[in-house]
Amino acid sequence: MKLADNKATLSFSNGSPSVEMPVYQGNIGPDVIDIRKLYAQTGMFTYDPGFLSTASCQSGITYIDGDKGELLYRGYPIEQLATNVDYLDTCHLLLKGELPNATERVDFHKLVTNHTMVNEQMQFFLRGFRRDAHPMAVLTGLVGALSAFYHDSTDINNPEHREIAAIRLIAKMPTLVAMAYKYGVGQPFMYPQNDLSYSGNFLRMMFGTPCEEYKVNSVIERAMDRIFILHADHEQNASTSTVRLCGSSGTNPFAAIAAGVACLWGPAHGGANEACLNMLEDIQRQGGVSKVGQFMEQVKDKNSGVKLMGFGHRVYKNYDPRAKLMQETCNEVLEALGLENDPLFKLAKQLEKIALEDDYFVQRKLYPNVDFYSGIVQRAIGIPVNLFTGIFALARTVGWIAQLNEMIGDPEYKIGRPRQLFTGSVKRDVKPLDQR
Ligand code: SDX
């Protein structure tokens, strides 16, 4: 970051001395006011629950322009990546800062492929869960448990450990997600098959069985890969911030990523795709398109607590570029599967049309986000609704690792330890029981 030719001066109406703070600028995006010395100089904290106006770090990985609806991974527009490269190329880009050349591409794909198996002991963790356990509960456990198997790569301050842990996590997440799915449906786990692509291998571990050869459908393979690319990273979102804060204690990368999985599960974040599909199915059950108007009234009624899931975003105040690409992928997959008339897809498009013309949404700049269409295409592929967020976690693992490694690689990083505005009881003495 570089000093801007600007400074911030904070003055106080009570006559306290004003404070001058440096302003830094990035290569693109908003400048930042450096408040690191504020507490020492004023004895006061800033106050920003939800971090609406707070930059927690400097980063060179992903840039979002919320007003333009623009998303760049290491400078490349998501629209170009989603149509010109595959997910493992995107992983190479996010981790190393550049797309791989032909040789690097072969080496990186091979490296990941050779780490897709998990230790045979991992399967016994699943037996502790009920068969109907939510896959995100299972995944949070499995990812955290990985740290028990790799004592040779848990020193997060060792660059080699960070490198091999990154490869292991990217390679093993599809295997773990597929195991969580197979355990739920009572089918045998499928071992990875090294002659398949990353996405093809995932589809086979999900839908293949030992009873017959599994043929990868190339349209679905490409759609799966694009879903992974679209979910790979997204600046300092809630789960990435969780991974950074967790990793700042020096814990091992597996534990930090497990914390990210747990945070992503929430319906306001990665759990929104599952919540969105459930919302569409509810409306469909109640009458479909004819019930959209009534549903929208509920959404606009503050007391209903009903939100249009898959809509709105803290940063995007324009159309989420990933939602557009996801809608295209929806069209491709539904066409390839002869499901063009999928009622939920029609319903989603009708909801979007009505919302984008409705003042409530226009005023609040609420547009479809990545989760609005992703559930429809995953459902068409045959992925169960309760696994949607697991797929999101699979794809986001590379983003979490890239962001964690960027933080750990910054010699200036410190353990994250926010302060508070205390509004509880001031000091008081314990009274004897008979006086309480
Ligand atoms: C992801 O951060 C990321 O980058 C996340 C993500 C990623 O890739 O990591 O992009 C992935 O999590 C996408 C978001 C998925 N979540 C949902 O689709 C859930 C529904 N969306 C909302 O919960 C909400 O829009 C959030 C949580 C996404 C954003 O919330 P904010 O920024 O805190 O905004 P807000 O809740 O203050 O909303 C502003 C106004 C409020 O109304 P008023 O109080 O001004 O009258 O808009 C309303 C909200 O009630 N609003 C909605 C709404 N989202 C916001 N009203 C109806 N339906 C919605 N979906």
Boltz pocket constraint, residues with backbone or C-beta under 6 A from the ligand:
constraints:
  - pocket:
      binder: B
      contacts: [[A, 230], [A, 231], [A, 233], [A, 234], [A, 236], [A, 237], [A, 238], [A, 267], [A, 268], [A, 269], [A, 270], [A, 272], [A, 299], [A, 306], [A, 307], [A, 308], [A, 309], [A, 310], [A, 311], [A, 312], [A, 313], [A, 314], [A, 315], [A, 364], [A, 366], [A, 369], [A, 370], [A, 371]]
      max_distance: 6.0
